[in-house]
Amino acid sequence: MRKKELKLVVTFHTTADAMAMEKACQEQHVPGRLIPVPRAISAGCGLAWCAPLEERGHLLGVMKAGGIEQEALHECMV
């Protein structure tokens, strides 16, 4: 089992946005992974992008460049 750490969790309204985020981050070698939305968070599509906190600015740039719409940004133990 993974040790829980404070991470940045990006939630999305649609599964299409979550999948687009995964593709864009893989292409640009941005660390992170798709996860089920943690229970403490309520989100539209059920998928979220989990990444280190220090990647916040980089992730926002990836989403803006790719036209990916976020629902919310959360900092939580994952």
All heavy atoms as a GROMACS GRO file, in nm:
protein
  588
    1MET      N    1   0.085  -0.118   0.000
    1MET     CA    2   0.000   0.000   0.000
    1MET      C    3   0.089   0.124   0.000
    1MET      O    4   0.189   0.131   0.068
    1MET     CB    5  -0.090  -0.003   0.123
    1MET     CG    6  -0.190   0.105   0.127
    1MET     SD    7  -0.305   0.074   0.264
    1MET     CE    8  -0.426   0.195   0.225
    2ARG      N    9   0.050   0.223  -0.078
    2ARG     CA   10   0.125   0.348  -0.086
    2ARG      C   11   0.113   0.427   0.044
    2ARG      O   12   0.008   0.428   0.107
    2ARG     CB   13   0.070   0.437  -0.198
    2ARG     CG   14   0.096   0.386  -0.334
    2ARG     CD   15   0.034   0.484  -0.434
    2ARG     NE   16   0.034   0.428  -0.566
    2ARG     CZ   17   0.103   0.477  -0.667
    2ARG    NH1   18   0.174   0.586  -0.651
    2ARG    NH2   19   0.099   0.420  -0.784
    3LYS      N   20   0.221   0.497   0.077
    3LYS     CA   21   0.217   0.589   0.191
    3LYS      C   22   0.142   0.714   0.147
    3LYS      O   23   0.168   0.769   0.040
    3LYS     CB   24   0.360   0.624   0.230
    3LYS     CG   25   0.367   0.717   0.348
    3LYS     CD   26   0.511   0.752   0.381
    3LYS     CE   27   0.514   0.858   0.488
    3LYS     NZ   28   0.650   0.906   0.511
    4LYS      N   29   0.046   0.759   0.228
    4LYS     CA   30  -0.031   0.878   0.191
    4LYS      C   31   0.054   1.002   0.208
    4LYS      O   32   0.124   1.019   0.308
    4LYS     CB   33  -0.158   0.887   0.276
    4LYS     CG   34  -0.258   0.780   0.241
    4LYS     CD   35  -0.391   0.805   0.306
    4LYS     CE   36  -0.489   0.700   0.258
    4LYS     NZ   37  -0.625   0.734   0.288
    5GLU      N   38   0.045   1.090   0.108
    5GLU     CA   39   0.118   1.216   0.108
    5GLU      C   40   0.024   1.327   0.065
    5GLU      O   41  -0.076   1.301  -0.003
    5GLU     CB   42   0.234   1.210   0.008
    5GLU     CG   43   0.338   1.105   0.038
    5GLU     CD   44   0.446   1.098  -0.070
    5GLU    OE1   45   0.450   1.188  -0.156
    5GLU    OE2   46   0.523   1.003  -0.068
    6LEU      N   47   0.058   1.449   0.100
    6LEU     CA   48  -0.020   1.564   0.056
    6LEU      C   49   0.006   1.585  -0.092
    6LEU      O   50   0.121   1.601  -0.134
    6LEU     CB   51   0.017   1.688   0.136
    6LEU     CG   52  -0.071   1.811   0.114
    6LEU    CD1   53  -0.216   1.782   0.156
    6LEU    CD2   54  -0.019   1.928   0.196
    7LYS      N   55  -0.099   1.580  -0.173
    7LYS     CA   56  -0.088   1.591  -0.318
    7LYS      C   57  -0.187   1.693  -0.371
    7LYS      O   58  -0.284   1.730  -0.304
    7LYS     CB   59  -0.119   1.457  -0.385
    7LYS     CG   60  -0.027   1.344  -0.349
    7LYS     CD   61   0.098   1.350  -0.430
    7LYS     CE   62   0.181   1.226  -0.406
    7LYS     NZ   63   0.292   1.217  -0.495
    8LEU      N   64  -0.163   1.735  -0.493
    8LEU     CA   65  -0.257   1.821  -0.565
    8LEU      C   66  -0.350   1.730  -0.643
    8LEU      O   67  -0.304   1.642  -0.716
    8LEU     CB   68  -0.182   1.914  -0.661
    8LEU     CG   69  -0.267   2.010  -0.742
    8LEU    CD1   70  -0.336   2.110  -0.650
    8LEU    CD2   71  -0.181   2.084  -0.842
    9VAL      N   72  -0.480   1.747  -0.625
    9VAL     CA   73  -0.579   1.666  -0.694
    9VAL      C   74  -0.666   1.759  -0.778
    9VAL      O   75  -0.730   1.850  -0.725
    9VAL     CB   76  -0.665   1.585  -0.594
    9VAL    CG1   77  -0.772   1.506  -0.665
    9VAL    CG2   78  -0.576   1.492  -0.511
   10VAL      N   79  -0.666   1.735  -0.909
   10VAL     CA   80  -0.744   1.815  -1.002
   10VAL      C   81  -0.867   1.734  -1.042
   10VAL      O   82  -0.853   1.620  -1.091
   10VAL     CB   83  -0.663   1.849  -1.129
   10VAL    CG1   84  -0.744   1.940  -1.221
   10VAL    CG2   85  -0.530   1.913  -1.094
   11THR      N   86  -0.985   1.788  -1.020
   11THR     CA   87  -1.108   1.718  -1.059
   11THR      C   88  -1.164   1.781  -1.186
   11THR      O   89  -1.133   1.896  -1.220
   11THR     CB   90  -1.213   1.723  -0.946
   11THR    OG1   91  -1.240   1.860  -0.912
   11THR    CG2   92  -1.164   1.648  -0.823
   12PHE      N   93  -1.248   1.704  -1.255
   12PHE     CA   94  -1.301   1.745  -1.385
   12PHE      C   95  -1.451   1.723  -1.390
   12PHE      O   96  -1.505   1.634  -1.325
   12PHE     CB   97  -1.235   1.663  -1.496
   12PHE     CG   98  -1.085   1.670  -1.494
   12PHE    CD1   99  -1.010   1.573  -1.430
   12PHE    CD2  100  -1.018   1.775  -1.553
   12PHE    CE1  101  -0.871   1.579  -1.424
   12PHE    CE2  102  -0.879   1.784  -1.549
   12PHE     CZ  103  -0.806   1.685  -1.485
   13HIS      N  104  -1.518   1.801  -1.474
   13HIS     CA  105  -1.662   1.785  -1.496
   13HIS      C  106  -1.690   1.661  -1.580
   13HIS      O  107  -1.790   1.595  -1.561
   13HIS     CB  108  -1.721   1.908  -1.567
   13HIS     CG  109  -1.718   2.032  -1.485
   13HIS    ND1  110  -1.799   2.052  -1.375
   13HIS    CD2  111  -1.642   2.144  -1.494
   13HIS    CE1  112  -1.774   2.170  -1.322
   13HIS    NE2  113  -1.679   2.228  -1.392
   14THR      N  114  -1.600   1.632  -1.676
   14THR     CA  115  -1.625   1.523  -1.770
   14THR      C  116  -1.508   1.426  -1.776
   14THR      O  117  -1.393   1.463  -1.752
   14THR     CB  118  -1.650   1.576  -1.912
   14THR    OG1  119  -1.528   1.634  -1.961
   14THR    CG2  120  -1.762   1.679  -1.916
   15THR      N  121  -1.539   1.303  -1.811
   15THR     CA  122  -1.436   1.202  -1.831
   15THR      C  123  -1.345   1.240  -1.947
   15THR      O  124  -1.225   1.215  -1.944
   15THR     CB  125  -1.501   1.064  -1.857
   15THR    OG1  126  -1.585   1.033  -1.745
   15THR    CG2  127  -1.397   0.955  -1.871
   16ALA      N  128  -1.400   1.305  -2.048
   16ALA     CA  129  -1.321   1.348  -2.164
   16ALA      C  130  -1.209   1.444  -2.121
   16ALA      O  131  -1.096   1.432  -2.169
   16ALA     CB  132  -1.411   1.415  -2.269
   17ASP      N  133  -1.239   1.537  -2.030
   17ASP     CA  134  -1.136   1.628  -1.980
   17ASP      C  135  -1.030   1.553  -1.900
   17ASP      O  136  -0.911   1.581  -1.910
   17ASP     CB  137  -1.197   1.740  -1.895
   17ASP     CG  138  -1.259   1.851  -1.979
   17ASP    OD1  139  -1.209   1.876  -2.091
   17ASP    OD2  140  -1.355   1.912  -1.933
   18ALA      N  141  -1.072   1.456  -1.820
   18ALA     CA  142  -0.977   1.376  -1.741
   18ALA      C  143  -0.883   1.299  -1.834
   18ALA      O  144  -0.761   1.296  -1.812
   18ALA     CB  145  -1.052   1.281  -1.649
   19MET      N  146  -0.938   1.240  -1.938
   19MET     CA  147  -0.856   1.163  -2.033
   19MET      C  148  -0.764   1.255  -2.113
   19MET      O  149  -0.649   1.221  -2.141
   19MET     CB  150  -0.946   1.082  -2.127
   19MET     CG  151  -1.038   0.984  -2.055
   19MET     SD  152  -0.953   0.866  -1.952
   19MET     CE  153  -0.889   0.756  -2.074
   20ALA      N  154  -0.813   1.374  -2.149
   20ALA     CA  155  -0.730   1.471  -2.220
   20ALA      C  156  -0.614   1.516  -2.132
   20ALA      O  157  -0.502   1.535  -2.180
   20ALA     CB  158  -0.814   1.591  -2.264
   21MET      N  159  -0.639   1.531  -2.002
   21MET     CA  160  -0.534   1.570  -1.908
   21MET      C  161  -0.426   1.460  -1.902
   21MET      O  162  -0.307   1.490  -1.906
   21MET     CB  163  -0.594   1.593  -1.771
   21MET     CG  164  -0.496   1.634  -1.667
   21MET     SD  165  -0.430   1.798  -1.702
   21MET     CE  166  -0.362   1.840  -1.545
   22GLU      N  167  -0.469   1.337  -1.894
   22GLU     CA  168  -0.373   1.226  -1.890
   22GLU      C  169  -0.286   1.225  -2.015
   22GLU      O  170  -0.163   1.215  -2.007
   22GLU     CB  171  -0.446   1.093  -1.876
   22GLU     CG  172  -0.351   0.974  -1.870
   22GLU     CD  173  -0.422   0.843  -1.854
   22GLU    OE1  174  -0.525   0.821  -1.924
   22GLU    OE2  175  -0.376   0.760  -1.774
   23LYS      N  176  -0.347   1.240  -2.130
   23LYS     CA  177  -0.274   1.238  -2.257
   23LYS      C  178  -0.176   1.355  -2.265
   23LYS      O  179  -0.059   1.338  -2.300
   23LYS     CB  180  -0.372   1.244  -2.374
   23LYS     CG  181  -0.304   1.238  -2.508
   23LYS     CD  182  -0.404   1.240  -2.623
   23LYS     CE  183  -0.329   1.238  -2.754
   23LYS     NZ  184  -0.414   1.257  -2.868
   24ALA      N  185  -0.222   1.476  -2.230
   24ALA     CA  186  -0.137   1.595  -2.238
   24ALA      C  187  -0.019   1.584  -2.142
   24ALA      O  188   0.095   1.618  -2.178
   24ALA     CB  189  -0.219   1.720  -2.207
   25CYS      N  190  -0.042   1.534  -2.022
   25CYS     CA  191   0.066   1.522  -1.924
   25CYS      C  192   0.167   1.415  -1.965
   25CYS      O  193   0.287   1.433  -1.946
   25CYS     CB  194   0.009   1.493  -1.786
   25CYS     SG  195  -0.069   1.636  -1.710
   26GLN      N  196   0.120   1.306  -2.024
   26GLN     CA  197   0.212   1.203  -2.071
   26GLN      C  198   0.298   1.256  -2.185
   26GLN      O  199   0.418   1.233  -2.188
   26GLN     CB  200   0.135   1.078  -2.116
   26GLN     CG  201   0.081   0.998  -2.000
   26GLN     CD  202  -0.005   0.881  -2.045
   26GLN    OE1  203  -0.045   0.871  -2.161
   26GLN    NE2  204  -0.035   0.793  -1.951
   27GLU      N  205   0.238   1.329  -2.277
   27GLU     CA  206   0.312   1.385  -2.391
   27GLU      C  207   0.418   1.485  -2.346
   27GLU      O  208   0.524   1.493  -2.405
   27GLU     CB  209   0.216   1.452  -2.489
   27GLU     CG  210   0.131   1.354  -2.568
   27GLU     CD  211   0.024   1.422  -2.651
   27GLU    OE1  212   0.004   1.546  -2.641
   27GLU    OE2  213  -0.042   1.350  -2.729
   28GLN      N  214   0.387   1.561  -2.239
   28GLN     CA  215   0.479   1.664  -2.192
   28GLN      C  216   0.564   1.618  -2.073
   28GLN      O  217   0.633   1.699  -2.012
   28GLN     CB  218   0.400   1.791  -2.157
   28GLN     CG  219   0.330   1.849  -2.279
   28GLN     CD  220   0.255   1.976  -2.246
   28GLN    OE1  221   0.297   2.055  -2.163
   28GLN    NE2  222   0.141   1.996  -2.311
   29HIS      N  223   0.555   1.491  -2.039
   29HIS     CA  224   0.632   1.430  -1.930
   29HIS      C  225   0.611   1.502  -1.796
   29HIS      O  226   0.705   1.527  -1.722
   29HIS     CB  227   0.782   1.426  -1.965
   29HIS     CG  228   0.808   1.356  -2.095
   29HIS    ND1  229   0.795   1.220  -2.109
   29HIS    CD2  230   0.843   1.404  -2.216
   29HIS    CE1  231   0.822   1.186  -2.234
   29HIS    NE2  232   0.851   1.297  -2.302
   30VAL      N  233   0.484   1.536  -1.770
   30VAL     CA  234   0.447   1.599  -1.644
   30VAL      C  235   0.411   1.487  -1.546
   30VAL      O  236   0.330   1.400  -1.579
   30VAL     CB  237   0.326   1.694  -1.662
   30VAL    CG1  238   0.285   1.755  -1.529
   30VAL    CG2  239   0.360   1.802  -1.763
   31PRO      N  240   0.471   1.485  -1.427
   31PRO     CA  241   0.441   1.376  -1.333
   31PRO      C  242   0.297   1.379  -1.284
   31PRO      O  243   0.237   1.486  -1.272
   31PRO     CB  244   0.539   1.401  -1.218
   31PRO     CG  245   0.578   1.544  -1.228
   31PRO     CD  246   0.566   1.581  -1.373
   32GLY      N  247   0.244   1.262  -1.256
   32GLY     CA  248   0.110   1.249  -1.203
   32GLY      C  249   0.042   1.127  -1.261
   32GLY      O  250   0.100   1.054  -1.342
   33ARG      N  251  -0.082   1.105  -1.217
   33ARG     CA  252  -0.158   0.989  -1.265
   33ARG      C  253  -0.307   1.013  -1.243
   33ARG      O  254  -0.346   1.093  -1.157
   33ARG     CB  255  -0.114   0.862  -1.194
   33ARG     CG  256  -0.138   0.864  -1.045
   33ARG     CD  257  -0.069   0.747  -0.975
   33ARG     NE  258  -0.078   0.764  -0.831
   33ARG     CZ  259  -0.170   0.705  -0.754
   33ARG    NH1  260  -0.261   0.624  -0.807
   33ARG    NH2  261  -0.171   0.725  -0.625
   34LEU      N  262  -0.388   0.942  -1.321
   34LEU     CA  263  -0.532   0.945  -1.300
   34LEU      C  264  -0.567   0.856  -1.183
   34LEU      O  265  -0.511   0.746  -1.170
   34LEU     CB  266  -0.606   0.893  -1.424
   34LEU     CG  267  -0.641   0.992  -1.533
   34LEU    CD1  268  -0.719   0.922  -1.644
   34LEU    CD2  269  -0.720   1.110  -1.482
   35ILE      N  270  -0.656   0.904  -1.098
   35ILE     CA  271  -0.702   0.827  -0.983
   35ILE      C  272  -0.854   0.841  -0.971
   35ILE      O  273  -0.912   0.936  -1.024
   35ILE     CB  274  -0.636   0.875  -0.852
   35ILE    CG1  275  -0.672   1.021  -0.821
   35ILE    CG2  276  -0.485   0.854  -0.855
   35ILE    CD1  277  -0.636   1.067  -0.680
   36PRO      N  278  -0.917   0.749  -0.899
   36PRO     CA  279  -1.058   0.772  -0.865
   36PRO      C  280  -1.064   0.891  -0.769
   36PRO      O  281  -0.973   0.911  -0.688
   36PRO     CB  282  -1.100   0.644  -0.793
   36PRO     CG  283  -0.993   0.545  -0.820
   36PRO     CD  284  -0.869   0.620  -0.853
   37VAL      N  285  -1.167   0.970  -0.778
   37VAL     CA  286  -1.179   1.087  -0.691
   37VAL      C  287  -1.184   1.039  -0.545
   37VAL      O  288  -1.263   0.950  -0.512
   37VAL     CB  289  -1.305   1.168  -0.725
   37VAL    CG1  290  -1.327   1.280  -0.624
   37VAL    CG2  291  -1.295   1.226  -0.864
   38PRO      N  292  -1.098   1.095  -0.458
   38PRO     CA  293  -1.102   1.057  -0.316
   38PRO      C  294  -1.239   1.083  -0.254
   38PRO      O  295  -1.309   1.176  -0.295
   38PRO     CB  296  -0.995   1.148  -0.253
   38PRO     CG  297  -0.904   1.183  -0.366
   38PRO     CD  298  -0.992   1.191  -0.487
   39ARG      N  299  -1.274   1.004  -0.156
   39ARG     CA  300  -1.406   1.015  -0.092
   39ARG      C  301  -1.432   1.152  -0.031
   39ARG      O  302  -1.546   1.196  -0.024
   39ARG     CB  303  -1.419   0.909   0.016
   39ARG     CG  304  -1.425   0.771  -0.038
   39ARG     CD  305  -1.433   0.670   0.073
   39ARG     NE  306  -1.413   0.537   0.015
   39ARG     CZ  307  -1.445   0.426   0.074
   39ARG    NH1  308  -1.496   0.428   0.195
   39ARG    NH2  309  -1.424   0.311   0.014
   40ALA      N  310  -1.326   1.218   0.014
   40ALA     CA  311  -1.342   1.349   0.079
   40ALA      C  312  -1.382   1.458  -0.021
   40ALA      O  313  -1.422   1.567   0.019
   40ALA     CB  314  -1.212   1.388   0.148
   41ILE      N  315  -1.371   1.428  -0.151
   41ILE     CA  316  -1.400   1.526  -0.256
   41ILE      C  317  -1.519   1.478  -0.337
   41ILE      O  318  -1.530   1.360  -0.369
   41ILE     CB  319  -1.279   1.542  -0.351
   41ILE    CG1  320  -1.155   1.586  -0.273
   41ILE    CG2  321  -1.310   1.639  -0.463
   41ILE    CD1  322  -1.028   1.582  -0.354
   42SER      N  323  -1.605   1.568  -0.375
   42SER     CA  324  -1.716   1.536  -0.464
   42SER      C  325  -1.685   1.594  -0.600
   42SER      O  326  -1.650   1.712  -0.611
   42SER     CB  327  -1.846   1.596  -0.410
   42SER     OG  328  -1.951   1.572  -0.499
   43ALA      N  329  -1.693   1.511  -0.705
   43ALA     CA  330  -1.661   1.560  -0.839
   43ALA      C  331  -1.753   1.496  -0.942
   43ALA      O  332  -1.802   1.385  -0.922
   43ALA     CB  333  -1.516   1.532  -0.873
   44GLY      N  334  -1.768   1.565  -1.053
   44GLY     CA  335  -1.860   1.524  -1.158
   44GLY      C  336  -1.833   1.389  -1.221
   44GLY      O  337  -1.921   1.304  -1.227
   45CYS      N  338  -1.711   1.365  -1.270
   45CYS     CA  339  -1.691   1.246  -1.352
   45CYS      C  340  -1.633   1.127  -1.277
   45CYS      O  341  -1.631   1.017  -1.330
   45CYS     CB  342  -1.601   1.279  -1.472
   45CYS     SG  343  -1.426   1.290  -1.434
   46GLY      N  344  -1.584   1.145  -1.156
   46GLY     CA  345  -1.531   1.033  -1.080
   46GLY      C  346  -1.382   1.009  -1.099
   46GLY      O  347  -1.323   0.924  -1.033
   47LEU      N  348  -1.318   1.083  -1.190
   47LEU     CA  349  -1.175   1.070  -1.212
   47LEU      C  350  -1.106   1.202  -1.177
   47LEU      O  351  -1.163   1.308  -1.194
   47LEU     CB  352  -1.144   1.036  -1.358
   47LEU     CG  353  -1.185   0.897  -1.406
   47LEU    CD1  354  -1.161   0.885  -1.556
   47LEU    CD2  355  -1.110   0.789  -1.332
   48ALA      N  356  -0.982   1.190  -1.130
   48ALA     CA  357  -0.905   1.309  -1.094
   48ALA      C  358  -0.759   1.288  -1.134
   48ALA      O  359  -0.713   1.174  -1.148
   48ALA     CB  360  -0.915   1.335  -0.945
   49TRP      N  361  -0.686   1.397  -1.152
   49TRP     CA  362  -0.542   1.390  -1.179
   49TRP      C  363  -0.470   1.421  -1.049
   49TRP      O  364  -0.497   1.522  -0.984
   49TRP     CB  365  -0.503   1.490  -1.288
   49TRP     CG  366  -0.359   1.476  -1.327
   49TRP    CD1  367  -0.257   1.558  -1.290
   49TRP    CD2  368  -0.303   1.374  -1.408
   49TRP    NE1  369  -0.140   1.511  -1.344
   49TRP    CE2  370  -0.165   1.399  -1.418
   49TRP    CE3  371  -0.356   1.263  -1.474
   49TRP    CZ2  372  -0.079   1.317  -1.490
   49TRP    CZ3  373  -0.270   1.183  -1.547
   49TRP    CH2  374  -0.134   1.210  -1.554
   50CYS      N  375  -0.382   1.333  -1.008
   50CYS     CA  376  -0.307   1.347  -0.884
   50CYS      C  377  -0.161   1.374  -0.918
   50CYS      O  378  -0.101   1.301  -0.998
   50CYS     CB  379  -0.320   1.217  -0.804
   50CYS     SG  380  -0.229   1.218  -0.649
   51ALA      N  381  -0.104   1.479  -0.859
   51ALA     CA  382   0.034   1.518  -0.889
   51ALA      C  383   0.097   1.582  -0.765
   51ALA      O  384   0.026   1.624  -0.673
   51ALA     CB  385   0.035   1.617  -1.005
   52PRO      N  386   0.230   1.592  -0.765
   52PRO     CA  387   0.297   1.661  -0.654
   52PRO      C  388   0.254   1.807  -0.647
   52PRO      O  389   0.225   1.870  -0.750
   52PRO     CB  390   0.446   1.651  -0.692
   52PRO     CG  391   0.455   1.535  -0.786
   52PRO     CD  392   0.325   1.534  -0.860
   53LEU      N  393   0.248   1.861  -0.526
   53LEU     CA  394   0.204   2.000  -0.505
   53LEU      C  395   0.285   2.100  -0.587
   53LEU      O  396   0.230   2.197  -0.638
   53LEU     CB  397   0.214   2.038  -0.357
   53LEU     CG  398   0.114   1.972  -0.263
   53LEU    CD1  399   0.146   2.011  -0.119
   53LEU    CD2  400  -0.028   2.010  -0.298
   54GLU      N  401   0.414   2.076  -0.602
   54GLU     CA  402   0.500   2.173  -0.672
   54GLU      C  403   0.472   2.179  -0.822
   54GLU      O  404   0.525   2.266  -0.890
   54GLU     CB  405   0.648   2.144  -0.645
   54GLU     CG  406   0.694   2.007  -0.687
   54GLU     CD  407   0.681   1.900  -0.578
   54GLU    OE1  408   0.617   1.924  -0.475
   54GLU    OE2  409   0.734   1.791  -0.600
   55GLU      N  410   0.388   2.092  -0.874
   55GLU     CA  411   0.354   2.091  -1.016
   55GLU      C  412   0.233   2.179  -1.049
   55GLU      O  413   0.188   2.183  -1.163
   55GLU     CB  414   0.328   1.948  -1.066
   55GLU     CG  415   0.451   1.859  -1.062
   55GLU     CD  416   0.560   1.905  -1.157
   55GLU    OE1  417   0.528   1.956  -1.267
   55GLU    OE2  418   0.678   1.891  -1.120
   56ARG      N  419   0.178   2.250  -0.951
   56ARG     CA  420   0.055   2.329  -0.972
   56ARG      C  421   0.065   2.422  -1.093
   56ARG      O  422  -0.021   2.420  -1.181
   56ARG     CB  423   0.024   2.411  -0.847
   56ARG     CG  424  -0.099   2.501  -0.863
   56ARG     CD  425  -0.121   2.591  -0.742
   56ARG     NE  426  -0.151   2.516  -0.623
   56ARG     CZ  427  -0.276   2.495  -0.578
   56ARG    NH1  428  -0.378   2.546  -0.643
   56ARG    NH2  429  -0.296   2.427  -0.469
   57GLY      N  430   0.168   2.503  -1.100
   57GLY     CA  431   0.183   2.598  -1.211
   57GLY      C  432   0.196   2.528  -1.344
   57GLY      O  433   0.137   2.571  -1.444
   58HIS      N  434   0.273   2.421  -1.346
   58HIS     CA  435   0.293   2.345  -1.470
   58HIS      C  436   0.160   2.284  -1.516
   58HIS      O  437   0.125   2.289  -1.635
   58HIS     CB  438   0.396   2.236  -1.445
   58HIS     CG  439   0.458   2.183  -1.569
   58HIS    ND1  440   0.558   2.091  -1.567
   58HIS    CD2  441   0.435   2.206  -1.700
   58HIS    CE1  442   0.594   2.062  -1.690
   58HIS    NE2  443   0.519   2.130  -1.773
   59LEU      N  444   0.083   2.227  -1.423
   59LEU     CA  445  -0.046   2.167  -1.458
   59LEU      C  446  -0.145   2.271  -1.511
   59LEU      O  447  -0.217   2.245  -1.607
   59LEU     CB  448  -0.106   2.095  -1.338
   59LEU     CG  449  -0.034   1.969  -1.292
   59LEU    CD1  450  -0.094   1.918  -1.162
   59LEU    CD2  451  -0.040   1.862  -1.399
   60LEU      N  452  -0.147   2.388  -1.449
   60LEU     CA  453  -0.236   2.494  -1.496
   60LEU      C  454  -0.200   2.535  -1.638
   60LEU      O  455  -0.288   2.559  -1.721
   60LEU     CB  456  -0.231   2.614  -1.402
   60LEU     CG  457  -0.292   2.592  -1.263
   60LEU    CD1  458  -0.264   2.712  -1.172
   60LEU    CD2  459  -0.440   2.564  -1.272
   61GLY      N  460  -0.071   2.539  -1.669
   61GLY     CA  461  -0.026   2.571  -1.805
   61GLY      C  462  -0.067   2.465  -1.905
   61GLY      O  463  -0.110   2.495  -2.017
   62VAL      N  464  -0.054   2.338  -1.866
   62VAL     CA  465  -0.094   2.226  -1.954
   62VAL      C  466  -0.244   2.234  -1.984
   62VAL      O  467  -0.287   2.218  -2.098
   62VAL     CB  468  -0.058   2.090  -1.889
   62VAL    CG1  469  -0.125   1.975  -1.962
   62VAL    CG2  470   0.093   2.070  -1.884
   63MET      N  471  -0.324   2.261  -1.880
   63MET     CA  472  -0.469   2.268  -1.899
   63MET      C  473  -0.508   2.386  -1.988
   63MET      O  474  -0.593   2.373  -2.076
   63MET     CB  475  -0.541   2.275  -1.765
   63MET     CG  476  -0.536   2.144  -1.689
   63MET     SD  477  -0.633   2.143  -1.537
   63MET     CE  478  -0.530   2.240  -1.429
   64LYS      N  479  -0.445   2.501  -1.966
   64LYS     CA  480  -0.476   2.619  -2.048
   64LYS      C  481  -0.439   2.595  -2.193
   64LYS      O  482  -0.517   2.622  -2.284
   64LYS     CB  483  -0.402   2.741  -1.993
   64LYS     CG  484  -0.438   2.869  -2.064
   64LYS     CD  485  -0.374   2.989  -1.998
   64LYS     CE  486  -0.418   3.115  -2.071
   64LYS     NZ  487  -0.366   3.235  -2.007
   65ALA      N  488  -0.319   2.540  -2.216
   65ALA     CA  489  -0.273   2.515  -2.353
   65ALA      C  490  -0.360   2.411  -2.424
   65ALA      O  491  -0.382   2.421  -2.545
   65ALA     CB  492  -0.127   2.469  -2.352
   66GLY      N  493  -0.408   2.313  -2.349
   66GLY     CA  494  -0.487   2.206  -2.409
   66GLY      C  495  -0.637   2.231  -2.409
   66GLY      O  496  -0.714   2.147  -2.456
   67GLY      N  497  -0.681   2.343  -2.355
   67GLY     CA  498  -0.824   2.372  -2.348
   67GLY      C  499  -0.898   2.275  -2.257
   67GLY      O  500  -1.014   2.244  -2.279
   68ILE      N  501  -0.830   2.228  -2.153
   68ILE     CA  502  -0.888   2.131  -2.059
   68ILE      C  503  -0.951   2.208  -1.944
   68ILE      O  504  -0.886   2.290  -1.879
   68ILE     CB  505  -0.780   2.034  -2.007
   68ILE    CG1  506  -0.717   1.959  -2.125
   68ILE    CG2  507  -0.838   1.939  -1.904
   68ILE    CD1  508  -0.590   1.884  -2.090
   69GLU      N  509  -1.078   2.180  -1.918
   69GLU     CA  510  -1.151   2.252  -1.813
   69GLU      C  511  -1.150   2.173  -1.684
   69GLU      O  512  -1.194   2.059  -1.679
   69GLU     CB  513  -1.295   2.276  -1.857
   69GLU     CG  514  -1.371   2.365  -1.763
   69GLU     CD  515  -1.513   2.393  -1.811
   69GLU    OE1  516  -1.534   2.395  -1.933
   69GLU    OE2  517  -1.599   2.414  -1.724
   70GLN      N  518  -1.098   2.235  -1.579
   70GLN     CA  519  -1.097   2.171  -1.448
   70GLN      C  520  -1.226   2.202  -1.374
   70GLN      O  521  -1.288   2.305  -1.399
   70GLN     CB  522  -0.979   2.221  -1.367
   70GLN     CG  523  -0.997   2.366  -1.324
   70GLN     CD  524  -0.875   2.426  -1.261
   70GLN    OE1  525  -0.766   2.379  -1.280
   70GLN    NE2  526  -0.894   2.533  -1.186
   71GLU      N  527  -1.263   2.116  -1.282
   71GLU     CA  528  -1.374   2.146  -1.194
   71GLU      C  529  -1.319   2.219  -1.072
   71GLU      O  530  -1.371   2.323  -1.033
   71GLU     CB  531  -1.444   2.017  -1.150
   71GLU     CG  532  -1.564   2.039  -1.062
   71GLU     CD  533  -1.639   1.913  -1.031
   71GLU    OE1  534  -1.604   1.805  -1.081
   71GLU    OE2  535  -1.734   1.922  -0.953
   72ALA      N  536  -1.213   2.163  -1.011
   72ALA     CA  537  -1.153   2.225  -0.893
   72ALA      C  538  -1.012   2.172  -0.871
   72ALA      O  539  -0.976   2.066  -0.923
   72ALA     CB  540  -1.238   2.199  -0.770
   73LEU      N  541  -0.934   2.245  -0.792
   73LEU     CA  542  -0.802   2.201  -0.747
   73LEU      C  543  -0.810   2.181  -0.597
   73LEU      O  544  -0.861   2.267  -0.525
   73LEU     CB  545  -0.696   2.307  -0.775
   73LEU     CG  546  -0.655   2.330  -0.920
   73LEU    CD1  547  -0.565   2.452  -0.931
   73LEU    CD2  548  -0.585   2.208  -0.975
   74HIS      N  549  -0.761   2.067  -0.549
   74HIS     CA  550  -0.764   2.035  -0.407
   74HIS      C  551  -0.625   1.993  -0.362
   74HIS      O  552  -0.550   1.934  -0.438
   74HIS     CB  553  -0.859   1.916  -0.380
   74HIS     CG  554  -0.997   1.936  -0.429
   74HIS    ND1  555  -1.096   1.993  -0.353
   74HIS    CD2  556  -1.055   1.906  -0.548
   74HIS    CE1  557  -1.208   1.997  -0.424
   74HIS    NE2  558  -1.185   1.945  -0.542
   75GLU      N  559  -0.594   2.021  -0.237
   75GLU     CA  560  -0.475   1.966  -0.175
   75GLU      C  561  -0.526   1.868  -0.071
   75GLU      O  562  -0.600   1.906   0.022
   75GLU     CB  563  -0.392   2.075  -0.108
   75GLU     CG  564  -0.326   2.167  -0.207
   75GLU     CD  565  -0.237   2.272  -0.141
   75GLU    OE1  566  -0.208   2.261  -0.019
   75GLU    OE2  567  -0.197   2.366  -0.213
   76CYS      N  568  -0.492   1.739  -0.088
   76CYS     CA  569  -0.540   1.640   0.007
   76CYS      C  570  -0.444   1.523   0.018
   76CYS      O  571  -0.355   1.504  -0.065
   76CYS     CB  572  -0.681   1.593  -0.029
   76CYS     SG  573  -0.696   1.515  -0.188
   77MET      N  574  -0.462   1.444   0.122
   77MET     CA  575  -0.380   1.327   0.147
   77MET      C  576  -0.427   1.215   0.054
   77MET      O  577  -0.541   1.174   0.060
   77MET     CB  578  -0.390   1.283   0.293
   77MET     CG  579  -0.338   1.385   0.391
   77MET     SD  580  -0.162   1.420   0.375
   77MET     CE  581  -0.093   1.275   0.448
   78VAL      N  582  -0.336   1.171  -0.030
   78VAL     CA  583  -0.368   1.064  -0.125
   78VAL      C  584  -0.257   0.961  -0.118
   78VAL      O  585  -0.143   0.992  -0.112
   78VAL     CB  586  -0.381   1.118  -0.268
   78VAL    CG1  587  -0.410   1.004  -0.364
   78VAL    CG2  588  -0.488   1.221  -0.276
   0.00000   0.00000   0.00000
